[in-house]
Amino acid sequence: MSDWSWEFMADAAEVVAGLPPSAARQVEVIARRLTDAASVKHLAEPSVEESGVSKLQSFAEGPWIVWFMEHQRWRTVLITRITNPWLEP
């Protein structure tokens, strides 16, 4: 269990809009894995000169591509966009 959390940036209605509930749950599982990874990777707070926010990153698992940023100060993974090229619109 991680002391990090995750959230959709701007909100779920925008990021996972139109996905079936089962697909949205798959994205949430990936988001939890990303928070677990972030909690292991970051062992110290960023310096005061640093924002603590990573560049936009992507992670692919199965048919999903998840774009996210890590906010070290908030200990939060911000999910900005998801894509599944095989999912019919």
N, C-alpha and C positions, 0 to 999 in steps of 0.2 A: 504494500500500500504506500502511496506517495503522499508527500505533503504538498505537492503541486496540484493544481486544478486545471481545467480547460473550459473554454467557452467559445461560442461562435462570435465572430467579429464581422459584421455589424450585429446581426441577430440570426436565430435559427430560421426565421421565415425567409430570410434572404439567402442564406448559405445552403440549406437543404430543401428549399422550396420545391414542391412537386415530387419529391421522392416518396416511394411507398414506405410505410412504417418499418418494414423489415430492412430496407436499404439504409434508412436513417439510423437504425440500431447498429448496423455494421460500421457506419462512420463513427458512431459514439465509441465502439470498441477500439477502433484505431486511435481515436483521440485519447482514450485512457492509456493505451500503450505509449503514445508519445509523451504523456505526462510522466509516466514511470521512467522513461528513458531520460527525460530532462532532469528529473530529480537525482538521478545517478551521475549525470554528466557535470552538473554545476555544484561544486563543492564550496564555493565562497561567493559572497555578494560582489557585484561589480563595483569598481571604484567610483567615487563621486563624479569623476570626469566622464564616465561612461553612462549611456542611457539605460543600459541593461536590456534593451530590446534587440533581438537578432534581426538579421536581414530575412526577407521572405525566403522560406525553404519549402521543398516539396518532399513528400514521402509516398511511395507507391507500395500497395499491398493488394494482391489479387487484382481485381479489375479497377480498384480505386486509386486515384491520385489525390492526395490531400496537400493543400498549400497552407502553411502555418508560420507563425512567428512565436518565439519564446520570449516572454517578459520575465527576466530574472528577478527584478524587484518585487513584482506581484506574485512570483512563482506560479505563473499561468501560461498555458499554451493557448494561443489565439488561432482558432481555425478560421481562415479567411475564405477558402473556396474548396470545393470538392468536385471531382470529375470522375465519371465512369463512362468511357467511350462506347461501351456495349449496352448501356441502359437506354431503352427507347424513351424519347421525350414524352 
